[in-house]
Amino acid sequence: MVSLERLRADHAAALLAFERENREFFARSVPDRGDAYFAEFASRHEALLDEQATGGIHFHVVLDEHGALIGRANLVDVRDGAGEVGYRVGEHAAGRGVATAAVAELCWLAAGSYGLSTLTALTDLDNPASAAVLRKNGFAAVEEILIAGKPVVRHLRHLRPRCR
């Protein structure tokens, strides 16, 4: 069982440790964040919290049943009832359904807490596991596009309003 918590200031140390521990693992499938990300982590974390307060982004940490940080699930570019989904799960949690569960919870929050009606997500062509996570959560591949010269697939999901 996993849970999502909205990113807070007190997540900084655990999040930095998570990113450091999984840096090589993540670099196998997505571009590395670079040394500056880690060197400037504290100020970047504060800036993200400030931006989150505006409602244009919604960052979450993914926690396991013991409260350990095992991933991230985010909504960015939030506007006009839509947002883009992004997520990453640490190496020791990969392949156990964590990403699928985290994206499911993120979709639930997007529809209810954030009032969104449409979500998009991008996957690299060489990352079928990420595409599978999206399919399991009701996303459909809609087009192949180029980002920085690299082909990626854009996925789309329409959300139903959540009853309260």
C-alpha positions, -999 to +999 in steps of 0.1 A: +000+000+000+013+034-009+001+069-001+008+104-014+016+134+006+016+169-008+052+181-008+062+201+023+093+217+037+099+189+061+102+164+032+134+180+019+160+157+036+142+125+027+136+137-008+172+147-013+184+113+000+159+095-023+172+115-054+208+108-045+202+071-038+184+066-071+204+090-093+222+063-114+190+042-116+170+072-129+197+082-154+192+049-172+158+060-184+156+098-181+182+126-185+203+131-153+193+161-132+230+172-131+252+182-102+236+216-098+203+200-089+219+184-058+241+213-049+212+238-050+186+214-037+175+234-006+168+266-025+152+247-053+129+229-028+119+262-013+112+277-047+090+247-057+070+251-025+065+288-033+053+279-068+031+251-054+013+277-033+002+295-065-017+263-077+003+260-109+020+228-097+011+201-072+041+180-060+037+148-039+060+123-023+051+086-025+054+068+008+054+031+015+034+014+043+061+023+067+063+059+058+095+057+038+098+079+007+099+056-023+088+080-052+074+112-065+041+119-083+035+154-096+011+176-116+028+204-135+016+231-160-018+232-142-042+256-159-076+257-174-086+224-158-057+204-171-023+193-159+007+171-169+015+141-148+051+131-139+063+104-116+093+084-106+098+054-083+130+044-066+149+013-078+140-009-048+103-002-053+102-006-091+082-034-106+059-038-076+029-017-088+040+014-068+040+037-099+006+024-109-009+030-074+007+064-071-006+076-105-041+062-096-040+083-064-027+113-083-056+110-107-080+109-078-065+140-063-064+158-096-102+153-101-112+160-065-088+182-047-075+201-076-106+202-098-089+191-130-107+174-159-079+165-182-044+150-176-016+145-201+017+126-197+047+119-218+067+087-221+099+079-240+094+052-267+120+031-250+102+031-216+073+006-221+069+002-183+060+039-179+035+036-208+020+005-191+015+025-158-004+051-178-026+025-197-035+008-164-047+043-151-070+050-181-046+071-202-046+066-240-016+072-263-027+101-286+003+112-306+041+109-310+059+142-308+095+154-307+110+170-276+146+182-279+148+160-311+137+129-292+104+111-301+080+107-271+044+096-268+018+120-254-009+103-234-043+117-224-069+110-198-102+127-192-113+127-155-147+124-141-156+148-113-153+131-079-184+130-057-177+144-022 
